[in-house]
């Protein structure tokens, strides 16, 4: 047999079988090949002499086609040299093991096979007896596994956080990415094999081991804020997120470590600032409770003793915001922004609280006041809001009453301003009117806004009570409380009639006695 015969793999040696003659092919040997569960052929030179049904099924060729074709036709050109070497080895009687190669089917599909070939006596010479097992599915699975491994490795290395793979049973590190080296200051090869508790302070090792075991037993991941020890002795804060997986019957734990040290430091600074602020507010609140009867003293405390430290806190928060801008992560910068905005809201609340307290302490004597003139003053003050919203404000003839002109202006401005602010999509329409009823005037401020649920009719007149978020409608929730206090100082009442989505009517009364209307 020639050394360049095809489809021949290294064999384990010459097969010690009786010589097979071509004329015997229809006998027992052919029957044996036909019943074989794998693809089998007999090859002499480059021509097939026998092929069983499984070989035909594998290649897609019929028996007649295979017996007429050159065996090389089943091999990709790039595999033929290897086949030639294997053929020579088999024909020399050298031991050979099964090996893998490709076969091109009649349909042009390339399939992988595991082939074992031996040399047998045949028609007075030697021939190759080949046995092929289709391993295409296995090779594809191996390829997918390699691709998955490559994707996994790329993802590990592209991750912005440290990623470790731990043995669920032993807690040892099986794999990690380069970010782990950056975080811990330990080379990757030294991290391999470390126990996960070695990443944490020694005094906390038992705590982390219990947490790890509980996670493995439950099969559920955890998210913790943990202290991580670097090789240089520094301690970092990290958000550690773990997840438990079953890989080929082996449990592993994936741990993702995100360095949040800067955020924790900023949080601590903010906590101390908030603690200081809370302590000061608590102190001032106690002072306010002790001197509640002395409103003048209250105003002094609020305007001086309380605002000064608040300004200091706000200044330091703003200073922190400027100096740390771009150095902290987005979450820490958000915390600073929230602290600054909270300080600004408190400043506005204090100013509104002062205005509330001054209604009773700094009010002027009640004098005849023309409400129509007061209304004109209010419209001038609200001109920007009216133009911006496209509001239409109408007003009936208003009476002259005994009152404090500035406080009545504040009353009407708050009510009309609220009607403009709490509007629907269409431009607001506001109408102000007054009607004499016995010894009092009943004023009405009517709008087409969002309305109010009846269950909140009393609550809206309580200081600092809000029905909407600051994002929806800005303000401190003190405007209607000021209105109530002004009306009560003038000896009147205030109430509301409304329904959600149907607008509101705010009513208030002022005494009509002692004034002659012209």
C-alpha positions in Angstrom: 0.0 0.0 0.0 1.3 3.5 -0.8 2.3 5.8 1.9 0.0 8.6 0.7 -3.3 6.8 1.3 -6.0 9.0 2.8 -8.1 8.9 6.0 -5.5 6.9 7.8 -4.7 7.7 11.4 -1.9 6.3 13.5 -2.8 2.9 14.6 -1.9 0.9 17.6 -0.1 -1.6 15.3 -1.1 -4.2 12.7 -4.3 -5.9 13.5 -3.8 -9.6 14.0 -6.8 -10.8 11.9 -7.2 -13.4 9.2 -6.5 -12.1 5.7 -9.5 -10.6 4.1 -10.0 -11.2 0.3 -12.1 -9.0 -1.9 -14.2 -12.0 -2.8 -15.0 -12.5 0.9 -16.4 -9.0 1.3 -20.0 -10.2 0.9 -19.5 -12.7 3.7 -19.1 -12.4 7.4 -16.6 -9.5 7.3 -19.1 -7.3 5.3 -21.9 -8.3 7.7 -19.7 -7.3 10.7 -18.9 -3.9 9.2 -22.6 -3.3 8.3 -23.7 -3.9 11.9 -21.0 -1.7 13.4 -22.5 1.3 15.3 -19.7 3.6 14.1 -18.5 4.6 10.6 -16.1 1.9 9.3 -14.3 1.6 6.0 -11.6 -0.5 4.3 -9.1 1.5 2.2 -6.6 0.2 -0.3 -4.4 2.9 -1.8 -6.7 5.8 -2.2 -9.8 3.8 -3.0 -12.4 2.6 -0.7 -13.2 -1.1 -0.9 -15.8 -1.4 1.8 -17.9 1.3 3.5 -20.6 0.5 6.0 -24.0 2.4 6.3 -22.8 4.6 9.2 -19.9 5.8 7.0 -22.3 6.6 4.2 -24.5 8.5 6.6 -21.6 10.4 8.0 -20.2 11.5 4.6 -23.5 11.9 2.8 -22.3 9.8 -0.1 -23.8 6.5 -1.3 -21.8 3.3 -1.3 -21.5 3.4 -5.1 -20.2 7.0 -5.0 -17.7 6.2 -2.2 -16.3 3.2 -4.0 -15.7 5.3 -7.1 -14.2 8.4 -5.5 -10.7 9.4 -4.5 -10.5 9.2 -0.7 -8.7 12.5 -0.6 -12.0 14.1 -1.6 -13.3 13.7 1.9 -10.5 15.7 3.5 -9.9 19.5 3.6 -6.7 20.3 1.7 -5.0 21.6 4.9 -5.6 18.2 6.7 -4.1 16.0 4.0 -0.5 16.3 4.9 -1.2 15.1 8.5 -3.2 12.2 7.0 -0.3 11.3 4.8 2.1 11.1 7.8 -0.4 9.0 9.7 -0.8 6.6 6.8 3.0 6.1 6.6 3.2 5.4 10.3 0.4 2.9 10.2 1.8 1.1 7.1 5.2 0.8 8.9 3.4 -0.9 11.7 4.2 1.8 14.2 1.9 2.1 17.2 -0.6 5.0 16.9 -3.4 6.4 18.9 -6.8 7.7 17.8 -6.7 11.2 16.6 -9.1 14.0 15.5 -9.5 15.5 12.1 -12.1 16.9 9.7 -14.3 15.4 7.0 -16.1 17.3 4.2 -19.5 15.8 3.5 -21.2 15.6 0.1 -23.3 18.6 1.2 -20.1 20.6 1.8 -20.5 20.5 5.6 -17.3 20.1 7.6 -17.6 17.6 10.5 -15.1 16.6 13.1 -14.3 12.9 13.7 -12.2 10.8 16.0 -10.5 8.1 13.9 -8.7 4.9 14.7 -7.0 3.1 11.9 -5.2 -0.3 11.8 -3.4 -2.1 9.1 -5.0 -5.4 8.1 -4.1 -8.2 5.6 -6.2 -7.7 2.5 -6.2 -9.4 -0.9 -2.7 -10.6 -0.4 -1.4 -7.2 0.7 -2.2 -4.6 3.4 -5.2 -2.3 3.7 -6.4 0.2 6.2 -9.4 -0.5 8.4 -10.7 2.8 9.7 -13.2 3.4 12.5 -14.7 7.0 12.8 -16.8 8.5 15.5 -18.6 11.8 14.8 -17.4 14.3 17.5 -18.8 17.5 15.8 -21.1 18.3 18.7 -18.3 17.9 21.2 -16.0 20.1 19.2 -18.7 22.8 18.9 -19.3 22.6 22.6 -15.6 23.0 23.2 -15.5 26.0 20.9 -18.4 27.6 22.7 -16.6 26.9 26.0 -13.5 28.6 24.7 -15.5 31.5 23.4 -17.3 31.8 26.8 -13.9 31.6 28.6 -12.5 34.4 26.3 -15.6 36.5 26.9 -15.4 35.9 30.6 -11.8 36.9 30.7 -12.4 40.0 28.6 -15.3 41.0 30.9 -13.1 40.4 34.0 -10.4 42.6 32.7 -12.7 45.3 31.3 -14.6 45.6 34.7 -14.0 48.8 36.5 -14.2 47.0 39.9 -12.2 44.2 41.4 -13.7 40.8 40.6 -12.8 37.6 42.5 -13.9 34.1 42.0 -13.9 32.0 45.2 -14.3 28.4 45.9 -17.6 28.1 47.8 -16.3 25.2 49.9 -12.9 26.4 50.9 -13.3 30.2 50.5 -10.0 30.4 48.5 -9.5 32.7 45.6 -9.6 30.8 42.3 -9.3 33.7 39.9 -9.3 37.5 39.9 -8.8 40.4 37.5 -6.1 43.2 37.4 -8.4 45.6 39.2 -8.0 43.4 42.2 -4.3 44.0 42.2 -4.9 47.8 42.0 -7.3 47.7 44.9 -5.3 45.4 47.2 -1.8 46.4 46.2 -1.1 42.6 45.8 0.0 41.0 42.6 -2.6 38.7 41.0 -0.5 35.6 41.4 -0.3 36.3 45.2 -4.0 36.8 45.5 -4.6 33.4 44.0 -5.2 30.9 46.8 -5.7 33.5 49.5 -8.6 32.9 51.8 -11.3 35.6 51.5 -11.0 36.5 55.2 -7.4 37.7 54.5 -8.9 40.6 52.6 -10.4 42.0 55.8 -9.1 43.1 59.2 -8.0 40.1 61.3 -10.4 41.1 64.1 -13.4 40.9 61.7 -12.4 37.6 59.9 -14.8 35.5 61.9 -17.7 37.8 61.1 -17.0 37.7 57.3 -16.5 33.9 57.3 -20.0 33.5 58.9 -21.5 35.8 56.3 -19.7 33.9 53.5 -21.0 30.5 54.8 -24.5 31.8 55.2 -24.5 33.1 51.6 -23.2 29.8 50.2 -25.7 27.7 52.2 -28.7 29.9 51.2 -27.5 30.2 47.6 -28.3 33.9 47.7 -25.9 36.7 47.1 -25.2 39.5 49.5 -24.3 43.2 49.4 -22.2 44.6 52.2 -20.1 47.6 53.0 -16.8 46.1 54.1 -13.3 47.2 55.3 -10.6 46.0 52.9 -6.9 45.7 53.9 -4.2 46.6 51.4 -0.8 45.1 51.5 0.7 48.5 52.5 -1.4 48.6 55.6 -4.0 51.1 54.5 -7.7 50.3 55.0 -10.3 51.0 52.4 -14.1 50.9 52.3 -15.6 48.8 49.6 -19.1 47.8 48.5 -18.9 44.0 48.2 -21.5 42.2 46.1 -21.5 38.5 46.0 -23.4 35.9 44.0 -23.4 32.1 44.2 -23.1 30.0 41.0 -23.0 26.3 40.2 -20.4 25.6 37.5 -20.2 22.0 36.4 -21.4 20.7 39.7 -19.0 22.9 41.6 -20.2 25.9 43.6 -18.3 29.1 43.3 -18.8 32.6 44.6 -18.3 35.7 42.5 -17.3 38.8 44.6 -17.3 42.3 43.1 -15.5 44.9 45.2 -16.0 48.6 44.5 -13.8 51.1 46.2 -16.1 53.6 48.0 -13.5 55.1 50.4 -13.9 58.6 49.2 -17.7 58.4 49.4 -17.5 57.0 52.9 -15.1 59.9 54.0 -17.5 62.4 52.5 -20.5 60.7 54.2 -18.6 60.9 57.5 -17.9 64.6 57.0 -21.6 65.2 56.1 -22.7 63.1 59.1 -20.6 65.3 61.4 -21.9 68.4 59.7 -25.5 67.2 60.0 -24.9 66.1 63.6 -23.6 69.6 64.4 -26.6 71.1 62.6 -29.0 68.9 64.4 -27.5 69.7 67.7 -27.7 73.4 67.0 -31.3 73.1 65.8 -32.2 71.1 68.9 -30.6 73.7 71.1 -32.5 76.5 69.4 -35.7 74.5 69.4 -35.4 74.2 73.2 -34.8 77.9 73.4 -37.9 78.6 71.3 -40.0 76.3 73.5 -38.8 78.1 76.6 -39.5 81.6 75.2 -42.6 80.8 73.1 -44.6 83.5 74.9 -42.0 86.2 74.1 -42.3 86.4 70.4 -40.0 89.3 70.1 -37.3 87.2 71.8 -38.2 84.4 69.4 -37.6 86.6 66.4 -34.3 87.7 67.7 -33.1 84.1 68.3 -34.3 83.0 64.9 -32.8 85.9 63.0 -29.4 85.9 64.8 -28.5 82.8 66.9 -30.1 80.3 64.5 -29.3 81.8 61.2 -25.6 82.4 62.0 -24.6 78.8 62.5 -26.8 77.8 59.6 -25.0 80.2 57.3 -21.7 78.7 58.7 -22.8 75.2 57.9 -24.0 76.2 54.5 -20.7 78.0 53.8 -18.7 75.0 54.8 -20.8 72.7 52.6 -20.4 75.1 49.7 -16.7 75.2 50.4 -16.6 71.4 50.5 -18.5 71.3 47.2 -16.0 73.7 45.5 -12.9 72.0 46.8 -14.0 68.4 46.2 -15.6 69.0 42.8 -14.5 66.3 40.5 -12.6 64.4 43.3 -15.6 62.5 44.6 -17.9 60.0 42.9 -21.3 61.1 41.7 -23.1 59.8 44.8 -20.9 61.8 47.2 -21.4 64.9 45.1 -25.1 64.3 45.3 -24.9 64.2 49.1 -23.1 67.5 49.2 -25.7 69.1 46.8 -28.5 67.7 49.0 -26.9 69.2 52.1 -26.5 72.6 50.5 -30.1 72.6 49.2 -31.3 71.5 52.7 -29.5 74.4 54.3 -31.1 76.8 51.7 -34.5 75.4 52.4 -34.0 75.8 56.1 -32.9 79.4 55.5 -36.2 80.1 53.6 -38.2 78.4 56.3 -36.6 80.5 59.0 -37.3 83.7 57.0 -40.9 82.6 56.5 -41.2 81.7 60.2 -40.0 85.2 61.1 -42.7 86.6 58.8 -45.2 84.4 60.5 -44.2 85.6 64.0 -44.1 89.2 63.0 -47.8 89.1 62.0 -48.7 89.5 65.7 -45.7 91.4 66.9 -44.9 94.0 64.2 -48.3 94.7 62.8 -49.4 98.3 62.6 -52.6 99.8 63.9 -55.7 99.0 62.0 -56.8 101.9 59.8 -59.3 102.4 57.0 -57.8 100.6 54.1 -59.0 100.6 50.5 -58.8 97.0 49.4 -59.0 97.9 45.7 -55.7 99.9 46.1 -54.2 97.0 48.0 -55.2 94.7 45.1 -53.5 97.0 42.6 -50.3 96.8 44.7 -50.6 93.0 44.7 -50.9 92.8 40.9 -47.8 94.9 40.5 -45.9 92.5 42.8 -47.1 89.5 40.9 -46.6 90.9 37.4 -43.7 88.5 36.5 -45.7 85.4 37.6 -48.8 86.6 35.8 -46.8 87.2 32.5 -44.9 83.9 32.8 -48.0 81.8 33.4 -50.4 83.7 31.1 -52.8 84.2 34.0 -55.9 86.2 33.7 -56.7 88.1 37.0 -60.1 89.8 37.4 -61.4 91.7 40.3 -64.8 93.1 41.4 -65.0 96.4 43.3 -63.5 95.8 46.8 -64.6 97.5 50.0 -62.7 99.7 52.5 -62.0 97.9 55.7 -60.2 98.5 59.0 -56.9 96.8 58.5 -53.1 96.8 58.2 -52.5 97.6 54.5 -49.2 95.7 54.3 -50.6 92.6 56.0 -53.7 92.7 53.8 -51.5 92.9 50.7 -49.5 89.9 52.0 -52.8 88.0 52.5 -54.1 88.7 49.0 -50.7 88.2 47.4 -50.3 84.8 49.0 -53.8 83.7 47.9 -53.5 84.9 44.3 -49.9 83.7 44.1 -51.0 80.2 45.2 -53.8 80.3 42.6 -51.2 81.0 39.9 -48.7 78.4 41.2 -51.1 75.5 41.7 -52.4 75.5 38.2 -53.2 73.0 35.5 -51.9 73.0 32.0 -54.2 75.7 30.8 -53.5 79.3 31.8 -54.8 80.1 35.3 -57.9 82.3 35.7 -58.3 84.0 39.1 -61.2 86.2 40.2 -61.3 88.2 43.5 -64.6 89.4 44.9 -66.2 90.6 48.1 -69.8 90.5 49.5 -71.3 92.2 52.5 -73.0 89.7 54.9 -74.3 91.3 58.0 -71.4 92.8 60.0 -68.6 91.4 57.9 -67.3 91.3 54.4 -66.8 87.9 52.8 -63.9 87.9 50.4 -63.5 85.2 47.8 -60.4 84.2 45.7 -61.6 81.8 43.0 -59.3 79.9 40.6 -59.5 77.1 38.0 -56.4 75.3 39.4 -55.7 71.7 40.5 -58.1 71.9 43.5 -57.8 70.3 46.9 -59.1 67.1 48.4 -61.6 68.0 51.2 -59.7 65.8 53.7 -56.9 68.4 53.6 -59.0 71.5 54.2 -57.8 72.0 57.7 -54.3 70.8 57.3 -53.3 73.4 54.6 -53.6 76.2 57.2 -51.1 74.6 59.6 -47.6 76.0 59.5 -45.1 74.0 57.4 -47.8 71.6 56.1 -47.5 70.7 52.4 -49.6 68.6 50.1 -47.1 68.3 47.3 -43.4 67.6 46.9 -40.9 70.5 46.5 -40.1 69.2 43.0 -43.8 69.6 41.9 -44.4 73.0 43.6 -41.7 74.9 45.4 -42.3 76.6 48.7 -42.1 76.1 52.5 -45.7 75.4 53.3 -46.1 78.5 55.4 -48.0 80.9 53.1 -51.6 79.8 54.1 -50.6 79.7 57.8 -49.5 83.4 57.5 -52.9 84.1 55.8 -54.8 82.5 58.6 -52.8 84.5 61.2 -53.4 87.8 59.4 -57.1 87.1 59.1 -57.4 86.2 62.7 -55.5 89.3 63.8 -58.1 91.3 61.9 -60.9 89.5 63.6 -62.0 87.3 60.7 -62.1 83.7 59.6 -60.6 81.9 56.6 -61.6 78.6 54.9 -61.6 76.8 51.5 -64.1 75.1 49.3 -62.6 72.9 46.6 -62.5 69.6 44.8 -59.5 67.8 43.1 -59.3 69.0 39.5 -62.1 71.5 39.8 -60.3 74.6 41.2 -60.6 76.2 44.6 -62.3 79.1 46.3 -60.6 80.6 49.3 -62.9 82.7 51.6 -62.0 85.0 54.3 -64.0 87.5 56.3 -63.1 91.0 57.7 -65.3 93.1 60.0 -67.5 95.7 58.3 -68.3 97.8 61.3 -66.9 101.2 61.8 -66.4 102.0 58.1 -68.7 104.0 56.0 -68.5 102.9 52.4 -68.6 105.7 49.8 
